[in-house]
Amino acid sequence: NPVKIVAINNKGKVNERALTINCANCTAENLFVSVQKPVVPVEQKYYALLIGINDYQSEDLKDLDNPIKDAQSLYDVLTSKYSFDKENVTFLKNPTHAEIVTSLYGYSKNLTDKDNLLIFYAGHGWWDEKNQLGYWFPSDASKNTPVNWFRNSELRDYITSIEAKHILLIADACFGGAIFKSRGVDFTD
Protein backbone atom coordinates (compact mmCIF):
# COMPACT_ATOMS: atom_id res chain seq x y z
CA ASN A 1 0.00 0.00 0.00
CA PRO A 2 1.51 3.34 -1.01
CA VAL A 3 1.76 6.02 1.70
CA LYS A 4 2.77 9.65 1.32
CA ILE A 5 4.06 11.54 4.37
CA VAL A 6 4.16 15.34 4.33
CA ALA A 7 5.94 17.17 7.16
CA ILE A 8 5.91 20.94 7.65
CA ASN A 9 8.21 22.42 10.28
CA ASN A 10 7.46 25.57 12.29
CA LYS A 11 9.28 27.67 9.67
CA GLY A 12 7.06 26.40 6.86
CA LYS A 13 9.67 24.11 5.28
CA VAL A 14 7.96 21.15 3.61
CA ASN A 15 9.42 17.69 3.25
CA GLU A 16 7.64 14.76 1.57
CA ARG A 17 8.37 11.04 1.52
CA ALA A 18 6.61 8.22 -0.25
CA LEU A 19 6.84 4.64 0.91
CA THR A 20 5.10 1.34 0.47
CA ILE A 21 3.78 -0.69 3.40
CA ASN A 22 3.44 -4.42 2.96
CA CYS A 23 0.13 -5.33 4.58
CA ALA A 24 -0.03 -9.05 3.90
CA ASN A 25 -0.80 -9.70 7.60
CA CYS A 26 -2.55 -6.42 8.44
CA THR A 27 -5.92 -6.40 10.17
CA ALA A 28 -8.20 -3.57 11.23
CA GLU A 29 -7.02 -4.08 14.82
CA ASN A 30 -3.30 -3.65 14.11
CA LEU A 31 -3.37 -0.96 11.43
CA PHE A 32 -4.65 2.59 11.65
CA VAL A 33 -4.22 5.04 8.78
CA SER A 34 -5.27 8.68 8.98
CA VAL A 35 -5.34 10.86 5.88
CA GLN A 36 -5.77 14.59 6.39
CA LYS A 37 -4.63 17.98 5.13
CA PRO A 38 -1.10 18.91 6.18
CA VAL A 39 -1.10 20.75 9.50
CA VAL A 40 0.33 24.26 9.30
CA PRO A 41 1.63 26.04 12.38
CA VAL A 42 -1.04 28.41 13.72
CA GLU A 43 1.07 31.52 13.28
CA GLN A 44 1.65 30.86 9.56
CA LYS A 45 -1.21 31.38 7.13
CA TYR A 46 -1.58 30.96 3.38
CA TYR A 47 -3.49 33.62 1.46
CA ALA A 48 -4.42 33.82 -2.21
CA LEU A 49 -5.72 36.54 -4.50
CA LEU A 50 -7.27 34.96 -7.59
CA ILE A 51 -8.22 37.30 -10.43
CA GLY A 52 -10.09 36.01 -13.48
CA ILE A 53 -11.43 38.35 -16.14
CA ASN A 54 -13.66 36.99 -18.90
CA ASP A 55 -15.92 39.97 -19.54
CA TYR A 56 -14.72 43.44 -20.52
CA GLN A 57 -17.01 46.46 -20.30
CA SER A 58 -15.42 48.15 -23.31
CA GLU A 59 -16.40 47.01 -26.80
CA ASP A 60 -12.78 47.44 -27.93
CA LEU A 61 -11.54 44.50 -25.80
CA LYS A 62 -12.67 41.01 -26.72
CA ASP A 63 -14.20 38.90 -23.98
CA LEU A 64 -12.27 35.76 -23.02
CA ASP A 65 -13.54 32.25 -22.35
CA ASN A 66 -11.36 30.66 -19.67
CA PRO A 67 -9.84 33.05 -17.08
CA ILE A 68 -12.59 32.62 -14.47
CA LYS A 69 -12.70 28.87 -15.08
CA ASP A 70 -8.91 28.67 -14.65
CA ALA A 71 -9.04 30.73 -11.45
CA GLN A 72 -11.85 28.51 -10.14
CA SER A 73 -9.77 25.39 -10.84
CA LEU A 74 -6.85 26.90 -8.92
CA TYR A 75 -9.20 27.85 -6.05
CA ASP A 76 -10.47 24.27 -5.87
CA VAL A 77 -6.93 22.84 -5.75
CA LEU A 78 -5.64 25.34 -3.18
CA THR A 79 -8.54 24.85 -0.79
CA SER A 80 -8.80 21.07 -1.09
CA LYS A 81 -5.20 19.88 -1.43
CA TYR A 82 -3.12 22.64 0.17
CA SER A 83 -3.15 24.72 3.36
CA PHE A 84 -5.33 27.55 2.04
CA ASP A 85 -8.40 28.13 4.19
CA LYS A 86 -11.37 29.35 2.13
CA GLU A 87 -11.69 32.52 4.23
CA ASN A 88 -8.10 33.46 3.26
CA VAL A 89 -8.70 33.20 -0.49
CA THR A 90 -10.07 36.24 -2.31
CA PHE A 91 -11.58 35.34 -5.69
CA LEU A 92 -12.23 38.38 -7.90
CA LYS A 93 -14.39 37.62 -10.95
CA ASN A 94 -14.27 40.36 -13.60
CA PRO A 95 -12.89 42.96 -11.15
CA THR A 96 -12.39 46.63 -11.91
CA HIS A 97 -9.07 48.42 -11.40
CA ALA A 98 -10.36 49.75 -8.05
CA GLU A 99 -11.26 46.25 -6.83
CA ILE A 100 -7.78 44.91 -7.63
CA VAL A 101 -6.10 47.86 -5.90
CA THR A 102 -8.38 47.51 -2.85
CA SER A 103 -7.48 43.83 -2.46
CA LEU A 104 -3.73 44.39 -2.80
CA TYR A 105 -3.88 47.34 -0.40
CA GLY A 106 -5.66 45.13 2.14
CA TYR A 107 -2.89 42.55 1.94
CA SER A 108 -0.28 45.27 2.46
CA LYS A 109 -2.04 46.27 5.71
CA ASN A 110 -2.91 42.84 7.10
CA LEU A 111 -0.29 40.24 6.22
CA THR A 112 2.72 39.59 8.42
CA ASP A 113 6.19 38.24 7.77
CA LYS A 114 4.89 34.80 8.79
CA ASP A 115 2.21 34.73 6.06
CA ASN A 116 2.43 33.55 2.46
CA LEU A 117 0.57 34.99 -0.52
CA LEU A 118 -0.21 33.60 -3.95
CA ILE A 119 -1.43 36.06 -6.61
CA PHE A 120 -3.00 34.65 -9.79
CA TYR A 121 -4.11 36.80 -12.74
CA ALA A 122 -5.84 35.59 -15.90
CA GLY A 123 -7.09 38.11 -18.45
CA HIS A 124 -5.93 40.58 -21.09
CA GLY A 125 -2.72 42.53 -20.79
CA TRP A 126 -0.42 44.54 -22.99
CA TRP A 127 3.27 45.38 -23.37
CA ASP A 128 3.97 48.93 -24.60
CA GLU A 129 7.26 48.41 -26.44
CA LYS A 130 7.91 52.13 -27.04
CA ASN A 131 7.61 53.11 -23.37
CA GLN A 132 8.75 49.75 -21.96
CA LEU A 133 5.63 49.40 -19.79
CA GLY A 134 3.46 46.35 -19.16
CA TYR A 135 -0.18 46.33 -18.06
CA TRP A 136 -2.98 44.06 -16.87
CA PHE A 137 -6.42 45.03 -18.15
CA PRO A 138 -9.14 44.98 -15.45
CA SER A 139 -12.73 44.59 -16.59
CA ASP A 140 -13.20 48.39 -16.77
CA ALA A 141 -10.15 48.92 -19.02
CA SER A 142 -10.46 50.34 -22.49
CA LYS A 143 -7.95 49.99 -25.31
CA ASN A 144 -8.33 53.70 -26.04
CA THR A 145 -7.22 55.11 -22.66
CA PRO A 146 -4.83 53.86 -19.94
CA VAL A 147 -6.94 55.33 -17.11
CA ASN A 148 -7.98 51.90 -15.76
CA TRP A 149 -4.98 49.87 -16.89
CA PHE A 150 -3.03 48.21 -14.07
CA ARG A 151 0.71 48.82 -14.56
CA ASN A 152 3.43 46.27 -13.84
CA SER A 153 5.13 48.94 -11.74
CA GLU A 154 1.95 49.40 -9.67
CA LEU A 155 1.88 45.65 -9.08
CA ARG A 156 5.56 45.65 -8.05
CA ASP A 157 4.90 48.53 -5.64
CA TYR A 158 2.08 46.60 -3.94
CA ILE A 159 4.11 43.38 -3.79
CA THR A 160 6.99 45.32 -2.22
CA SER A 161 4.64 46.79 0.41
CA ILE A 162 3.22 43.39 1.43
CA GLU A 163 5.13 42.05 4.42
CA ALA A 164 4.67 38.36 3.58
CA LYS A 165 7.32 35.71 4.03
CA HIS A 166 6.79 34.47 0.46
CA ILE A 167 4.80 35.85 -2.47
CA LEU A 168 4.20 33.83 -5.63
CA LEU A 169 2.87 35.61 -8.72
CA ILE A 170 1.26 33.63 -11.54
CA ALA A 171 0.14 35.64 -14.58
CA ASP A 172 -1.71 33.96 -17.43
CA ALA A 173 -2.18 36.95 -19.65
CA CYS A 174 -1.47 38.62 -22.90
CA PHE A 175 1.00 40.60 -20.87
CA GLY A 176 4.68 41.21 -20.99
CA GLY A 177 6.84 43.92 -19.58
CA ALA A 178 9.86 43.15 -17.53
CA ILE A 179 8.04 40.08 -16.22
CA PHE A 180 6.72 38.33 -19.39
CA LYS A 181 6.41 38.97 -23.12
CA SER A 182 3.77 37.12 -25.08
CA ARG A 183 0.64 37.61 -27.14
CA GLY A 184 -1.26 40.77 -26.43
CA VAL A 185 -4.07 43.10 -27.33
CA ASP A 186 -3.81 44.31 -30.91
CA PHE A 187 -3.30 48.10 -30.95
CA THR A 188 -2.80 48.33 -34.72
CA ASP A 189 -6.45 49.01 -35.60
C-alpha positions as CSV (number, residue, x, y, z in Angstrom):
1,N,0.0,0.0,0.0
2,P,1.5,3.3,-1.0
3,V,1.8,6.0,1.7
4,K,2.8,9.7,1.3
5,I,4.1,11.5,4.4
6,V,4.2,15.3,4.3
7,A,5.9,17.2,7.2
8,I,5.9,20.9,7.6
9,N,8.2,22.4,10.3
10,N,7.5,25.6,12.3
11,K,9.3,27.7,9.7
12,G,7.1,26.4,6.9
13,K,9.7,24.1,5.3
14,V,8.0,21.2,3.6
15,N,9.4,17.7,3.2
16,E,7.6,14.8,1.6
17,R,8.4,11.0,1.5
18,A,6.6,8.2,-0.3
19,L,6.8,4.6,0.9
20,T,5.1,1.3,0.5
21,I,3.8,-0.7,3.4
22,N,3.4,-4.4,3.0
23,C,0.1,-5.3,4.6
24,A,0.0,-9.0,3.9
25,N,-0.8,-9.7,7.6
26,C,-2.5,-6.4,8.4
27,T,-5.9,-6.4,10.2
28,A,-8.2,-3.6,11.2
29,E,-7.0,-4.1,14.8
30,N,-3.3,-3.6,14.1
31,L,-3.4,-1.0,11.4
32,F,-4.6,2.6,11.6
33,V,-4.2,5.0,8.8
34,S,-5.3,8.7,9.0
35,V,-5.3,10.9,5.9
36,Q,-5.8,14.6,6.4
37,K,-4.6,18.0,5.1
38,P,-1.1,18.9,6.2
39,V,-1.1,20.8,9.5
40,V,0.3,24.3,9.3
41,P,1.6,26.0,12.4
42,V,-1.0,28.4,13.7
43,E,1.1,31.5,13.3
44,Q,1.7,30.9,9.6
45,K,-1.2,31.4,7.1
46,Y,-1.6,31.0,3.4
47,Y,-3.5,33.6,1.5
48,A,-4.4,33.8,-2.2
49,L,-5.7,36.5,-4.5
50,L,-7.3,35.0,-7.6
51,I,-8.2,37.3,-10.4
52,G,-10.1,36.0,-13.5
53,I,-11.4,38.4,-16.1
54,N,-13.7,37.0,-18.9
55,D,-15.9,40.0,-19.5
56,Y,-14.7,43.4,-20.5
57,Q,-17.0,46.5,-20.3
58,S,-15.4,48.1,-23.3
59,E,-16.4,47.0,-26.8
60,D,-12.8,47.4,-27.9
61,L,-11.5,44.5,-25.8
62,K,-12.7,41.0,-26.7
63,D,-14.2,38.9,-24.0
64,L,-12.3,35.8,-23.0
65,D,-13.5,32.2,-22.4
66,N,-11.4,30.7,-19.7
67,P,-9.8,33.0,-17.1
68,I,-12.6,32.6,-14.5
69,K,-12.7,28.9,-15.1
70,D,-8.9,28.7,-14.7
71,A,-9.0,30.7,-11.4
72,Q,-11.9,28.5,-10.1
73,S,-9.8,25.4,-10.8
74,L,-6.9,26.9,-8.9
75,Y,-9.2,27.8,-6.0
76,D,-10.5,24.3,-5.9
77,V,-6.9,22.8,-5.7
78,L,-5.6,25.3,-3.2
79,T,-8.5,24.9,-0.8
80,S,-8.8,21.1,-1.1
81,K,-5.2,19.9,-1.4
82,Y,-3.1,22.6,0.2
83,S,-3.1,24.7,3.4
84,F,-5.3,27.6,2.0
85,D,-8.4,28.1,4.2
86,K,-11.4,29.3,2.1
87,E,-11.7,32.5,4.2
88,N,-8.1,33.5,3.3
89,V,-8.7,33.2,-0.5
90,T,-10.1,36.2,-2.3
91,F,-11.6,35.3,-5.7
92,L,-12.2,38.4,-7.9
93,K,-14.4,37.6,-11.0
94,N,-14.3,40.4,-13.6
95,P,-12.9,43.0,-11.1
96,T,-12.4,46.6,-11.9
97,H,-9.1,48.4,-11.4
98,A,-10.4,49.7,-8.1
99,E,-11.3,46.3,-6.8
100,I,-7.8,44.9,-7.6
101,V,-6.1,47.9,-5.9
102,T,-8.4,47.5,-2.8
103,S,-7.5,43.8,-2.5
104,L,-3.7,44.4,-2.8
105,Y,-3.9,47.3,-0.4
106,G,-5.7,45.1,2.1
107,Y,-2.9,42.5,1.9
108,S,-0.3,45.3,2.5
109,K,-2.0,46.3,5.7
110,N,-2.9,42.8,7.1
111,L,-0.3,40.2,6.2
112,T,2.7,39.6,8.4
113,D,6.2,38.2,7.8
114,K,4.9,34.8,8.8
115,D,2.2,34.7,6.1
116,N,2.4,33.6,2.5
117,L,0.6,35.0,-0.5
118,L,-0.2,33.6,-4.0
119,I,-1.4,36.1,-6.6
120,F,-3.0,34.7,-9.8
121,Y,-4.1,36.8,-12.7
122,A,-5.8,35.6,-15.9
123,G,-7.1,38.1,-18.4
124,H,-5.9,40.6,-21.1
125,G,-2.7,42.5,-20.8
126,W,-0.4,44.5,-23.0
127,W,3.3,45.4,-23.4
128,D,4.0,48.9,-24.6
129,E,7.3,48.4,-26.4
130,K,7.9,52.1,-27.0
131,N,7.6,53.1,-23.4
132,Q,8.8,49.8,-22.0
133,L,5.6,49.4,-19.8
134,G,3.5,46.4,-19.2
135,Y,-0.2,46.3,-18.1
136,W,-3.0,44.1,-16.9
137,F,-6.4,45.0,-18.2
138,P,-9.1,45.0,-15.5
139,S,-12.7,44.6,-16.6
140,D,-13.2,48.4,-16.8
141,A,-10.1,48.9,-19.0
142,S,-10.5,50.3,-22.5
143,K,-8.0,50.0,-25.3
144,N,-8.3,53.7,-26.0
145,T,-7.2,55.1,-22.7
146,P,-4.8,53.9,-19.9
147,V,-6.9,55.3,-17.1
148,N,-8.0,51.9,-15.8
149,W,-5.0,49.9,-16.9
150,F,-3.0,48.2,-14.1
151,R,0.7,48.8,-14.6
152,N,3.4,46.3,-13.8
153,S,5.1,48.9,-11.7
154,E,2.0,49.4,-9.7
155,L,1.9,45.6,-9.1
156,R,5.6,45.7,-8.1
157,D,4.9,48.5,-5.6
158,Y,2.1,46.6,-3.9
159,I,4.1,43.4,-3.8
160,T,7.0,45.3,-2.2
161,S,4.6,46.8,0.4
162,I,3.2,43.4,1.4
163,E,5.1,42.0,4.4
164,A,4.7,38.4,3.6
165,K,7.3,35.7,4.0
166,H,6.8,34.5,0.5
167,I,4.8,35.9,-2.5
168,L,4.2,33.8,-5.6
169,L,2.9,35.6,-8.7
170,I,1.3,33.6,-11.5
171,A,0.1,35.6,-14.6
172,D,-1.7,34.0,-17.4
173,A,-2.2,36.9,-19.6
174,C,-1.5,38.6,-22.9
175,F,1.0,40.6,-20.9
176,G,4.7,41.2,-21.0
177,G,6.8,43.9,-19.6
178,A,9.9,43.1,-17.5
179,I,8.0,40.1,-16.2
180,F,6.7,38.3,-19.4
181,K,6.4,39.0,-23.1
182,S,3.8,37.1,-25.1
183,R,0.6,37.6,-27.1
184,G,-1.3,40.8,-26.4
185,V,-4.1,43.1,-27.3
186,D,-3.8,44.3,-30.9
187,F,-3.3,48.1,-31.0
188,T,-2.8,48.3,-34.7
189,D,-6.5,49.0,-35.6
